[in-house]
């Protein structure tokens, strides 16, 4: 399960990129969204990793 955690931010960034392109925004305009996605995923993945180690 842990080996697939890296897919979550990649998929979310791909969706965000699609949204930006579909609404005629540049990637530069969406940089704040990318930072939010990375921060959110870091927190979620960190929580899951901590829970895996705590429960073993």
C-alpha distance matrix in Angstrom:
0.0 3.8 5.5 5.7 7.3 10.4 11.0 11.9 15.0 16.0 16.2 18.0 20.3 21.1 22.0 24.1 25.8 26.6 28.1 30.2 31.5 32.3 34.4 36.1 34.6 34.0 30.8 32.9 33.6 30.0 29.0 28.9 26.4 24.1 24.5 23.6 20.4 19.4 20.5 18.8 15.4 16.0 16.9 14.0 11.3 13.6 13.9 10.2 10.1 13.5 12.7 10.0 12.9 15.6 14.5 14.1
3.8 0.0 3.8 5.4 5.5 8.3 10.2 11.1 13.5 14.8 15.8 17.3 19.2 20.4 21.8 23.3 24.9 26.3 27.7 29.4 30.9 32.1 33.9 35.4 33.6 32.7 29.2 31.0 32.0 28.4 27.0 26.9 24.7 22.2 22.2 21.7 18.7 17.1 18.1 16.9 13.4 13.3 14.5 12.2 8.9 10.8 11.9 8.7 7.6 11.2 11.5 9.0 11.2 14.3 14.2 13.7
5.5 3.8 0.0 3.8 5.7 7.0 8.7 10.9 13.0 13.3 14.7 16.8 18.2 19.0 20.9 22.7 23.7 25.0 26.9 28.4 29.5 30.9 33.0 34.2 32.6 31.4 28.0 30.0 31.2 27.8 26.4 26.9 24.7 21.9 22.3 22.2 19.0 17.3 19.0 18.2 14.5 14.6 16.5 14.5 11.1 13.3 15.0 12.1 10.9 14.6 15.2 12.7 14.5 17.9 17.8 17.0
5.7 5.4 3.8 0.0 3.8 5.4 5.6 7.7 10.4 10.6 11.3 13.6 15.4 15.9 17.4 19.5 20.7 21.7 23.6 25.4 26.5 27.6 29.7 31.1 29.7 28.8 25.6 27.8 28.8 25.2 24.3 24.7 22.2 19.6 20.5 20.1 16.7 15.6 17.5 16.3 12.6 13.7 15.6 13.2 10.4 13.4 14.8 11.9 11.8 15.6 15.8 13.9 16.4 19.3 19.1 18.9
7.3 5.5 5.7 3.8 0.0 3.8 5.4 5.8 8.1 9.5 10.6 11.9 13.7 15.2 16.5 17.9 19.5 21.0 22.4 23.9 25.5 26.8 28.5 29.9 28.1 27.3 23.9 25.8 26.6 23.0 21.8 21.9 19.5 17.0 17.4 16.9 13.6 12.3 13.9 12.7 9.0 9.9 11.8 9.5 6.7 9.9 11.5 9.2 9.4 13.0 13.7 12.5 14.9 17.5 17.9 18.2
10.4 8.3 7.0 5.4 3.8 0.0 3.8 5.6 6.3 6.9 9.1 10.7 11.5 12.9 15.0 16.2 17.2 19.0 20.7 21.9 23.2 24.9 26.7 27.7 25.8 24.6 21.1 23.0 24.2 20.8 19.4 20.0 17.9 14.9 15.5 15.8 12.5 10.8 13.2 12.8 9.1 9.8 12.7 11.4 8.6 11.6 13.9 12.3 12.0 15.6 16.8 15.8 17.7 20.5 21.2 21.4
11.0 10.2 8.7 5.6 5.4 3.8 0.0 3.8 5.7 5.1 6.0 8.5 9.9 10.4 12.2 14.1 15.1 16.4 18.3 19.8 20.9 22.3 24.4 25.6 24.1 23.3 20.1 22.5 23.5 19.9 19.2 20.0 17.3 14.7 16.2 16.1 12.4 11.8 14.6 13.6 10.1 12.1 14.6 12.7 10.8 14.2 16.0 14.1 14.6 18.2 18.8 17.8 20.3 22.9 23.1 23.5
11.9 11.1 10.9 7.7 5.8 5.6 3.8 0.0 3.8 5.5 5.3 6.2 8.6 9.9 10.8 12.3 14.2 15.5 16.6 18.4 20.1 21.1 22.8 24.4 22.8 22.3 19.3 21.5 21.9 18.2 17.7 17.8 14.9 12.8 14.1 13.3 9.6 9.7 12.1 10.4 7.2 10.0 12.0 9.8 8.9 12.6 13.9 12.5 13.8 17.0 17.4 17.2 19.9 21.9 22.2 23.2
15.0 13.5 13.0 10.4 8.1 6.3 5.7 3.8 0.0 3.8 5.5 5.0 5.9 8.4 9.8 10.2 11.9 14.0 15.0 16.1 18.0 19.6 20.9 22.2 20.1 19.3 16.1 18.0 18.6 15.0 14.1 14.4 11.8 9.3 10.6 10.4 6.7 6.4 9.5 8.8 6.0 8.6 11.3 10.3 9.7 12.8 14.7 14.2 15.2 18.1 19.2 19.3 21.5 23.5 24.4 25.4
16.0 14.8 13.3 10.6 9.5 6.9 5.1 5.5 3.8 0.0 3.8 5.5 5.2 6.1 8.7 9.8 10.4 12.2 14.2 15.2 16.4 18.1 20.0 21.0 19.3 18.2 15.0 17.5 18.5 15.1 14.6 15.8 13.2 10.4 12.5 13.0 9.5 9.3 12.8 12.4 9.8 12.1 15.0 14.0 12.9 16.1 18.1 17.2 17.9 21.1 22.1 21.8 24.0 26.4 27.0 27.7
16.2 15.8 14.7 11.3 10.6 9.1 6.0 5.3 5.5 3.8 0.0 3.8 5.5 5.0 6.2 8.6 9.8 10.5 12.3 14.3 15.3 16.4 18.5 20.0 18.8 18.5 15.8 18.7 19.1 15.5 15.8 16.8 13.6 11.6 14.2 13.9 10.2 11.2 14.4 13.2 10.9 13.9 16.2 14.5 14.1 17.6 18.9 17.8 19.1 22.3 22.7 22.5 25.1 27.3 27.5 28.4
18.0 17.3 16.8 13.6 11.9 10.7 8.5 6.2 5.0 5.5 3.8 0.0 3.8 5.4 5.1 6.2 8.6 9.8 10.5 12.3 14.3 15.2 16.6 18.4 16.8 16.8 14.1 16.7 16.6 12.8 13.3 13.6 10.2 8.8 11.4 10.5 7.0 9.0 11.9 10.4 9.1 12.5 14.4 13.0 13.5 16.8 17.9 17.4 19.2 21.9 22.5 22.8 25.4 27.1 27.7 29.0
20.3 19.2 18.2 15.4 13.7 11.5 9.9 8.6 5.9 5.2 5.5 3.8 0.0 3.8 5.4 4.9 6.0 8.5 9.7 10.4 12.2 14.0 15.3 16.3 14.4 13.7 10.8 13.3 13.8 10.2 10.4 11.6 8.7 6.5 9.7 10.1 7.0 8.4 11.8 11.6 10.5 13.2 15.7 15.2 15.3 18.2 20.0 19.8 21.0 23.7 24.8 25.1 27.3 29.3 30.1 31.3
21.1 20.4 19.0 15.9 15.2 12.9 10.4 9.9 8.4 6.1 5.0 5.4 3.8 0.0 3.8 5.4 5.0 6.2 8.6 9.9 10.6 12.1 14.3 15.3 14.3 13.8 11.3 14.6 15.2 12.0 12.9 14.6 11.7 9.9 13.3 13.7 10.7 12.2 15.6 15.1 13.7 16.5 19.0 18.0 17.9 21.1 22.8 22.1 23.4 26.4 27.1 27.1 29.6 31.7 32.2 33.1
22.0 21.8 20.9 17.4 16.5 15.0 12.2 10.8 9.8 8.7 6.2 5.1 5.4 3.8 0.0 3.8 5.4 5.0 6.2 8.7 9.9 10.4 12.4 14.3 13.5 14.0 12.3 15.5 15.1 11.8 13.5 14.5 11.1 10.5 14.0 13.4 10.6 13.1 16.0 14.8 14.1 17.4 19.2 18.0 18.6 21.9 22.9 22.4 24.2 27.0 27.4 27.7 30.4 32.1 32.4 33.8
24.1 23.3 22.7 19.5 17.9 16.2 14.1 12.3 10.2 9.8 8.6 6.2 4.9 5.4 3.8 0.0 3.8 5.4 5.0 6.2 8.6 9.8 10.7 12.3 10.7 11.2 9.3 12.2 11.5 8.1 10.0 10.9 7.6 7.6 11.2 10.8 8.8 11.6 14.3 13.6 13.7 16.7 18.5 18.0 18.9 21.8 23.0 23.1 24.8 27.3 28.0 28.7 31.2 32.7 33.5 35.0
25.8 24.9 23.7 20.7 19.5 17.2 15.1 14.2 11.9 10.4 9.8 8.6 6.0 5.0 5.4 3.8 0.0 3.8 5.4 5.1 6.2 8.5 10.0 10.6 9.2 8.9 7.1 10.6 10.7 8.1 10.0 12.1 9.6 8.9 12.6 13.4 11.5 13.5 16.6 16.5 16.2 18.9 21.2 20.8 21.3 24.1 25.8 25.7 27.0 29.7 30.7 31.0 33.4 35.2 36.0 37.2
26.6 26.3 25.0 21.7 21.0 19.0 16.4 15.5 14.0 12.2 10.5 9.8 8.5 6.2 5.0 5.4 3.8 0.0 3.8 5.5 5.2 6.0 8.6 9.9 10.0 10.7 10.0 13.6 13.3 10.9 13.5 15.2 12.4 12.3 16.0 16.2 14.1 16.5 19.5 18.9 18.4 21.5 23.5 22.7 23.2 26.4 27.7 27.3 28.9 31.7 32.3 32.5 35.2 37.0 37.4 38.6
28.1 27.7 26.9 23.6 22.4 20.7 18.3 16.6 15.0 14.2 12.3 10.5 9.7 8.6 6.2 5.0 5.4 3.8 0.0 3.8 5.5 5.1 6.2 8.6 8.4 10.3 10.2 13.2 11.8 9.6 12.7 13.7 10.9 11.8 15.4 14.9 13.5 16.5 18.9 18.1 18.4 21.6 23.1 22.4 23.6 26.6 27.6 27.5 29.5 31.9 32.4 33.1 35.8 37.2 37.8 39.3
30.2 29.4 28.4 25.4 23.9 21.9 19.8 18.4 16.1 15.2 14.3 12.3 10.4 9.9 8.7 6.2 5.1 5.5 3.8 0.0 3.8 5.5 5.3 6.1 4.9 6.5 6.9 9.8 8.4 6.9 10.3 11.9 9.9 10.9 14.4 14.6 13.9 16.5 18.9 18.8 19.4 22.1 23.9 23.8 24.9 27.5 28.8 29.2 30.8 33.2 34.1 34.8 37.2 38.7 39.6 41.1
31.5 30.9 29.5 26.5 25.5 23.2 20.9 20.1 18.0 16.4 15.3 14.3 12.2 10.6 9.9 8.6 6.2 5.2 5.5 3.8 0.0 3.8 5.4 5.1 5.8 7.0 8.0 11.4 10.8 10.0 13.1 15.3 13.4 13.8 17.4 18.0 16.9 19.2 22.0 21.9 22.1 24.8 26.9 26.5 27.3 30.1 31.6 31.6 33.1 35.7 36.6 37.0 39.4 41.2 41.9 43.2
32.3 32.1 30.9 27.6 26.8 24.9 22.3 21.1 19.6 18.1 16.4 15.2 14.0 12.1 10.4 9.8 8.5 6.0 5.1 5.5 3.8 0.0 3.8 5.7 7.8 10.1 11.5 14.6 13.3 12.4 15.8 17.4 15.1 16.1 19.6 19.6 18.4 21.2 23.7 23.1 23.4 26.4 28.2 27.5 28.5 31.5 32.6 32.4 34.3 36.9 37.4 37.9 40.6 42.2 42.6 44.1
34.4 33.9 33.0 29.7 28.5 26.7 24.4 22.8 20.9 20.0 18.5 16.6 15.3 14.3 12.4 10.7 10.0 8.6 6.2 5.3 5.4 3.8 0.0 3.8 5.7 9.1 11.2 13.5 11.4 11.1 14.8 16.0 14.2 15.9 19.1 19.0 18.5 21.4 23.5 23.1 24.0 26.9 28.3 28.0 29.4 32.1 33.1 33.4 35.4 37.7 38.3 39.1 41.7 43.1 43.7 45.4
36.1 35.4 34.2 31.1 29.9 27.7 25.6 24.4 22.2 21.0 20.0 18.4 16.3 15.3 14.3 12.3 10.6 9.9 8.6 6.1 5.1 5.7 3.8 0.0 3.8 6.6 9.6 11.6 10.1 10.8 14.3 16.1 15.0 16.3 19.5 20.0 19.8 22.3 24.6 24.7 25.4 28.0 29.8 29.8 31.0 33.5 34.9 35.3 36.9 39.3 40.2 41.0 43.3 44.8 45.7 47.2
34.6 33.6 32.6 29.7 28.1 25.8 24.1 22.8 20.1 19.3 18.8 16.8 14.4 14.3 13.5 10.7 9.2 10.0 8.4 4.9 5.8 7.8 5.7 3.8 0.0 3.8 6.6 8.2 6.3 7.3 10.7 12.5 11.9 13.3 16.2 17.0 17.1 19.4 21.5 22.0 23.0 25.2 27.1 27.5 28.6 30.9 32.4 33.1 34.6 36.8 37.9 38.8 41.0 42.5 43.6 45.1
34.0 32.7 31.4 28.8 27.3 24.6 23.3 22.3 19.3 18.2 18.5 16.8 13.7 13.8 14.0 11.2 8.9 10.7 10.3 6.5 7.0 10.1 9.1 6.6 3.8 0.0 3.8 5.2 5.2 6.7 9.1 11.8 11.8 12.2 15.0 16.6 16.7 18.3 20.7 21.8 22.4 24.3 26.5 27.2 28.0 30.1 32.0 32.7 33.8 36.1 37.6 38.3 40.2 41.9 43.2 44.5
30.8 29.2 28.0 25.6 23.9 21.1 20.1 19.3 16.1 15.0 15.8 14.1 10.8 11.3 12.3 9.3 7.1 10.0 10.2 6.9 8.0 11.5 11.2 9.6 6.6 3.8 0.0 3.8 5.4 5.0 6.3 9.7 9.6 9.1 11.9 14.0 13.8 14.9 17.6 18.8 19.2 20.9 23.4 24.1 24.6 26.7 28.8 29.5 30.4 32.7 34.3 34.9 36.7 38.6 39.9 41.1
32.9 31.0 30.0 27.8 25.8 23.0 22.5 21.5 18.0 17.5 18.7 16.7 13.3 14.6 15.5 12.2 10.6 13.6 13.2 9.8 11.4 14.6 13.5 11.6 8.2 5.2 3.8 0.0 3.8 5.4 5.4 8.6 10.0 9.8 11.6 14.0 14.8 15.6 17.6 19.4 20.3 21.5 23.8 25.1 25.7 27.3 29.6 30.7 31.4 33.4 35.3 36.2 37.6 39.4 41.1 42.3
33.6 32.0 31.2 28.8 26.6 24.2 23.5 21.9 18.6 18.5 19.1 16.6 13.8 15.2 15.1 11.5 10.7 13.3 11.8 8.4 10.8 13.3 11.4 10.1 6.3 5.2 5.4 3.8 0.0 3.8 5.7 7.5 8.7 9.9 11.7 13.2 14.4 16.0 17.6 18.9 20.4 21.9 23.7 24.9 26.0 27.7 29.5 30.8 31.9 33.7 35.4 36.5 38.2 39.6 41.2 42.8
30.0 28.4 27.8 25.2 23.0 20.8 19.9 18.2 15.0 15.1 15.5 12.8 10.2 12.0 11.8 8.1 8.1 10.9 9.6 6.9 10.0 12.4 11.1 10.8 7.3 6.7 5.0 5.4 3.8 0.0 3.8 5.5 5.3 6.5 8.9 10.1 10.8 12.7 14.5 15.5 16.8 18.6 20.4 21.3 22.5 24.4 26.1 27.2 28.5 30.3 31.8 33.0 34.8 36.2 37.6 39.2
29.0 27.0 26.4 24.3 21.8 19.4 19.2 17.7 14.1 14.6 15.8 13.3 10.4 12.9 13.5 10.0 10.0 13.5 12.7 10.3 13.1 15.8 14.8 14.3 10.7 9.1 6.3 5.4 5.7 3.8 0.0 3.8 5.4 5.0 6.3 8.7 9.8 10.6 12.4 14.2 15.4 16.5 18.6 20.0 20.9 22.3 24.4 25.8 26.6 28.4 30.3 31.4 32.8 34.4 36.1 37.6
28.9 26.9 26.9 24.7 21.9 20.0 20.0 17.8 14.4 15.8 16.8 13.6 11.6 14.6 14.5 10.9 12.1 15.2 13.7 11.9 15.3 17.4 16.0 16.1 12.5 11.8 9.7 8.6 7.5 5.5 3.8 0.0 3.8 5.4 5.1 6.3 8.7 10.0 10.6 12.2 14.3 15.3 16.7 18.4 19.9 21.0 22.7 24.4 25.6 27.0 28.8 30.3 31.7 32.9 34.7 36.5
26.4 24.7 24.7 22.2 19.5 17.9 17.3 14.9 11.8 13.2 13.6 10.2 8.7 11.7 11.1 7.6 9.6 12.4 10.9 9.9 13.4 15.1 14.2 15.0 11.9 11.8 9.6 10.0 8.7 5.3 5.4 3.8 0.0 3.8 5.4 5.0 6.2 8.7 9.8 10.4 12.2 14.1 15.5 16.4 18.0 19.7 21.2 22.5 24.0 25.6 27.0 28.4 30.2 31.4 32.9 34.7
24.1 22.2 21.9 19.6 17.0 14.9 14.7 12.8 9.3 10.4 11.6 8.8 6.5 9.9 10.5 7.6 8.9 12.3 11.8 10.9 13.8 16.1 15.9 16.3 13.3 12.2 9.1 9.8 9.9 6.5 5.0 5.4 3.8 0.0 3.8 5.4 5.0 6.2 8.6 9.8 10.6 12.2 14.3 15.3 16.1 18.0 19.9 21.0 22.0 24.0 25.6 26.6 28.3 29.9 31.4 32.9
24.5 22.2 22.3 20.5 17.4 15.5 16.2 14.1 10.6 12.5 14.2 11.4 9.7 13.3 14.0 11.2 12.6 16.0 15.4 14.4 17.4 19.6 19.1 19.5 16.2 15.0 11.9 11.6 11.7 8.9 6.3 5.1 5.4 3.8 0.0 3.8 5.4 5.1 6.1 8.5 9.9 10.5 12.4 14.2 15.2 16.3 18.4 20.0 20.8 22.3 24.3 25.6 26.9 28.3 30.2 31.7
23.6 21.7 22.2 20.1 16.9 15.8 16.1 13.3 10.4 13.0 13.9 10.5 10.1 13.7 13.4 10.8 13.4 16.2 14.9 14.6 18.0 19.6 19.0 20.0 17.0 16.6 14.0 14.0 13.2 10.1 8.7 6.3 5.0 5.4 3.8 0.0 3.8 5.5 5.1 6.0 8.4 9.8 10.7 12.2 14.0 15.2 16.6 18.3 19.8 21.0 22.6 24.3 25.9 26.8 28.5 30.5
20.4 18.7 19.0 16.7 13.6 12.5 12.4 9.6 6.7 9.5 10.2 7.0 7.0 10.7 10.6 8.8 11.5 14.1 13.5 13.9 16.9 18.4 18.5 19.8 17.1 16.7 13.8 14.8 14.4 10.8 9.8 8.7 6.2 5.0 5.4 3.8 0.0 3.8 5.5 5.2 6.1 8.5 10.1 10.5 11.9 13.9 15.4 16.4 17.9 19.7 21.1 22.3 24.2 25.5 26.9 28.6
19.4 17.1 17.3 15.6 12.3 10.8 11.8 9.7 6.4 9.3 11.2 9.0 8.4 12.2 13.1 11.6 13.5 16.5 16.5 16.5 19.2 21.2 21.4 22.3 19.4 18.3 14.9 15.6 16.0 12.7 10.6 10.0 8.7 6.2 5.1 5.5 3.8 0.0 3.8 5.5 5.2 6.0 8.7 9.9 10.3 11.8 14.1 15.3 16.0 17.9 19.8 20.8 22.2 23.8 25.5 26.9
20.5 18.1 19.0 17.5 13.9 13.2 14.6 12.1 9.5 12.8 14.4 11.9 11.8 15.6 16.0 14.3 16.6 19.5 18.9 18.9 22.0 23.7 23.5 24.6 21.5 20.7 17.6 17.6 17.6 14.5 12.4 10.6 9.8 8.6 6.1 5.1 5.5 3.8 0.0 3.8 5.5 5.1 6.3 8.7 10.0 10.5 12.4 14.4 15.3 16.4 18.4 20.1 21.3 22.3 24.4 26.1
18.8 16.9 18.2 16.3 12.7 12.8 13.6 10.4 8.8 12.4 13.2 10.4 11.6 15.1 14.8 13.6 16.5 18.9 18.1 18.8 21.9 23.1 23.1 24.7 22.0 21.8 18.8 19.4 18.9 15.5 14.2 12.2 10.4 9.8 8.5 6.0 5.2 5.5 3.8 0.0 3.8 5.5 5.3 6.2 8.6 9.9 10.8 12.5 14.3 15.4 16.7 18.5 20.3 21.1 22.6 24.7
15.4 13.4 14.5 12.6 9.0 9.1 10.1 7.2 6.0 9.8 10.9 9.1 10.5 13.7 14.1 13.7 16.2 18.4 18.4 19.4 22.1 23.4 24.0 25.4 23.0 22.4 19.2 20.3 20.4 16.8 15.4 14.3 12.2 10.6 9.9 8.4 6.1 5.2 5.5 3.8 0.0 3.8 5.4 5.0 5.8 8.2 9.7 10.4 11.9 13.8 15.1 16.2 18.2 19.5 20.9 22.5
16.0 13.3 14.6 13.7 9.9 9.8 12.1 10.0 8.6 12.1 13.9 12.5 13.2 16.5 17.4 16.7 18.9 21.5 21.6 22.1 24.8 26.4 26.9 28.0 25.2 24.3 20.9 21.5 21.9 18.6 16.5 15.3 14.1 12.2 10.5 9.8 8.5 6.0 5.1 5.5 3.8 0.0 3.8 5.6 5.3 5.9 8.5 10.0 10.4 11.9 14.1 15.3 16.4 17.9 19.9 21.3
16.9 14.5 16.5 15.6 11.8 12.7 14.6 12.0 11.3 15.0 16.2 14.4 15.7 19.0 19.2 18.5 21.2 23.5 23.1 23.9 26.9 28.2 28.3 29.8 27.1 26.5 23.4 23.8 23.7 20.4 18.6 16.7 15.5 14.3 12.4 10.7 10.1 8.7 6.3 5.3 5.4 3.8 0.0 3.8 5.6 5.1 6.1 8.7 10.0 10.5 12.3 14.3 15.5 16.2 18.2 20.2
14.0 12.2 14.5 13.2 9.5 11.4 12.7 9.8 10.3 14.0 14.5 13.0 15.2 18.0 18.0 18.0 20.8 22.7 22.4 23.8 26.5 27.5 28.0 29.8 27.5 27.2 24.1 25.1 24.9 21.3 20.0 18.4 16.4 15.3 14.2 12.2 10.5 9.9 8.7 6.2 5.0 5.6 3.8 0.0 3.8 5.4 5.1 6.3 8.6 9.9 10.6 12.4 14.5 15.2 16.5 18.6
11.3 8.9 11.1 10.4 6.7 8.6 10.8 8.9 9.7 12.9 14.1 13.5 15.3 17.9 18.6 18.9 21.3 23.2 23.6 24.9 27.3 28.5 29.4 31.0 28.6 28.0 24.6 25.7 26.0 22.5 20.9 19.9 18.0 16.1 15.2 14.0 11.9 10.3 10.0 8.6 5.8 5.3 5.6 3.8 0.0 3.8 5.4 5.1 6.1 8.5 9.8 10.5 12.4 14.0 15.4 16.8
13.6 10.8 13.3 13.4 9.9 11.6 14.2 12.6 12.8 16.1 17.6 16.8 18.2 21.1 21.9 21.8 24.1 26.4 26.6 27.5 30.1 31.5 32.1 33.5 30.9 30.1 26.7 27.3 27.7 24.4 22.3 21.0 19.7 18.0 16.3 15.2 13.9 11.8 10.5 9.9 8.2 5.9 5.1 5.4 3.8 0.0 3.8 5.5 5.2 6.1 8.6 9.9 10.7 12.1 14.2 15.7
13.9 11.9 15.0 14.8 11.5 13.9 16.0 13.9 14.7 18.1 18.9 17.9 20.0 22.8 22.9 23.0 25.8 27.7 27.6 28.8 31.6 32.6 33.1 34.9 32.4 32.0 28.8 29.6 29.5 26.1 24.4 22.7 21.2 19.9 18.4 16.6 15.4 14.1 12.4 10.8 9.7 8.5 6.1 5.1 5.4 3.8 0.0 3.8 5.5 5.1 6.1 8.6 10.1 10.3 12.1 14.4
10.2 8.7 12.1 11.9 9.2 12.3 14.1 12.5 14.2 17.2 17.8 17.4 19.8 22.1 22.4 23.1 25.7 27.3 27.5 29.2 31.6 32.4 33.4 35.3 33.1 32.7 29.5 30.7 30.8 27.2 25.8 24.4 22.5 21.0 20.0 18.3 16.4 15.3 14.4 12.5 10.4 10.0 8.7 6.3 5.1 5.5 3.8 0.0 3.8 5.4 5.0 6.1 8.7 9.7 10.5 12.4
10.1 7.6 10.9 11.8 9.4 12.0 14.6 13.8 15.2 17.9 19.1 19.2 21.0 23.4 24.2 24.8 27.0 28.9 29.5 30.8 33.1 34.3 35.4 36.9 34.6 33.8 30.4 31.4 31.9 28.5 26.6 25.6 24.0 22.0 20.8 19.8 17.9 16.0 15.3 14.3 11.9 10.4 10.0 8.6 6.1 5.2 5.5 3.8 0.0 3.8 5.4 5.1 6.4 8.6 10.1 11.0
13.5 11.2 14.6 15.6 13.0 15.6 18.2 17.0 18.1 21.1 22.3 21.9 23.7 26.4 27.0 27.3 29.7 31.7 31.9 33.2 35.7 36.9 37.7 39.3 36.8 36.1 32.7 33.4 33.7 30.3 28.4 27.0 25.6 24.0 22.3 21.0 19.7 17.9 16.4 15.4 13.8 11.9 10.5 9.9 8.5 6.1 5.1 5.4 3.8 0.0 3.8 5.5 5.3 6.0 8.6 10.2
12.7 11.5 15.2 15.8 13.7 16.8 18.8 17.4 19.2 22.1 22.7 22.5 24.8 27.1 27.4 28.0 30.7 32.3 32.4 34.1 36.6 37.4 38.3 40.2 37.9 37.6 34.3 35.3 35.4 31.8 30.3 28.8 27.0 25.6 24.3 22.6 21.1 19.8 18.4 16.7 15.1 14.1 12.3 10.6 9.8 8.6 6.1 5.0 5.4 3.8 0.0 3.8 5.4 5.0 6.0 8.5
10.0 9.0 12.7 13.9 12.5 15.8 17.8 17.2 19.3 21.8 22.5 22.8 25.1 27.1 27.7 28.7 31.0 32.5 33.1 34.8 37.0 37.9 39.1 41.0 38.8 38.3 34.9 36.2 36.5 33.0 31.4 30.3 28.4 26.6 25.6 24.3 22.3 20.8 20.1 18.5 16.2 15.3 14.3 12.4 10.5 9.9 8.6 6.1 5.1 5.5 3.8 0.0 3.8 5.6 5.5 6.3
12.9 11.2 14.5 16.4 14.9 17.7 20.3 19.9 21.5 24.0 25.1 25.4 27.3 29.6 30.4 31.2 33.4 35.2 35.8 37.2 39.4 40.6 41.7 43.3 41.0 40.2 36.7 37.6 38.2 34.8 32.8 31.7 30.2 28.3 26.9 25.9 24.2 22.2 21.3 20.3 18.2 16.4 15.5 14.5 12.4 10.7 10.1 8.7 6.4 5.3 5.4 3.8 0.0 3.8 5.6 5.4
15.6 14.3 17.9 19.3 17.5 20.5 22.9 21.9 23.5 26.4 27.3 27.1 29.3 31.7 32.1 32.7 35.2 37.0 37.2 38.7 41.2 42.2 43.1 44.8 42.5 41.9 38.6 39.4 39.6 36.2 34.4 32.9 31.4 29.9 28.3 26.8 25.5 23.8 22.3 21.1 19.5 17.9 16.2 15.2 14.0 12.1 10.3 9.7 8.6 6.0 5.0 5.6 3.8 0.0 3.8 5.7
14.5 14.2 17.8 19.1 17.9 21.2 23.1 22.2 24.4 27.0 27.5 27.7 30.1 32.2 32.4 33.5 36.0 37.4 37.8 39.6 41.9 42.6 43.7 45.7 43.6 43.2 39.9 41.1 41.2 37.6 36.1 34.7 32.9 31.4 30.2 28.5 26.9 25.5 24.4 22.6 20.9 19.9 18.2 16.5 15.4 14.2 12.1 10.5 10.1 8.6 6.0 5.5 5.6 3.8 0.0 3.8
14.1 13.7 17.0 18.9 18.2 21.4 23.5 23.2 25.4 27.7 28.4 29.0 31.3 33.1 33.8 35.0 37.2 38.6 39.3 41.1 43.2 44.1 45.4 47.2 45.1 44.5 41.1 42.3 42.8 39.2 37.6 36.5 34.7 32.9 31.7 30.5 28.6 26.9 26.1 24.7 22.5 21.3 20.2 18.6 16.8 15.7 14.4 12.4 11.0 10.2 8.5 6.3 5.4 5.7 3.8 0.0
